[in-house]
Amino acid sequence: MLGHYILWKGGIQHGDISVSNLMHRNGTGVLNDFDLARLATPDNPYHRGYDRTGTTPFLALELLTPDGQGGKVERRYRHDLESFFWVLAWITACYDNG
């Protein structure tokens, strides 16, 4: 998650944290698939709601509200962090012994 944070601070907002976009290699986690990522600019630091969609089961709950779907919610770093939490919950519930 440190790499994700560094990218976010650099203006690269992934926006699609999901099980299929995370890999494990040689003891290191890797975030891939930046096709829905957005480059933040000083005049537009956040994108709103569904202007770039993510994987629904892993989206932050606030983005699933009517305001979030209507583009009235600014996507923040905490939304991606919540997506990481939902990925962890998914993996914990779906996998047993590898």
Beta strands, then each sheet from edge to edge (+ up, - down):
strand 1: 12-13
strand 2: 22-25
strand 3: 28-31
strand 4: 38-39
sheet 1: 1+ 4-
sheet 2: 2+ 3-
end
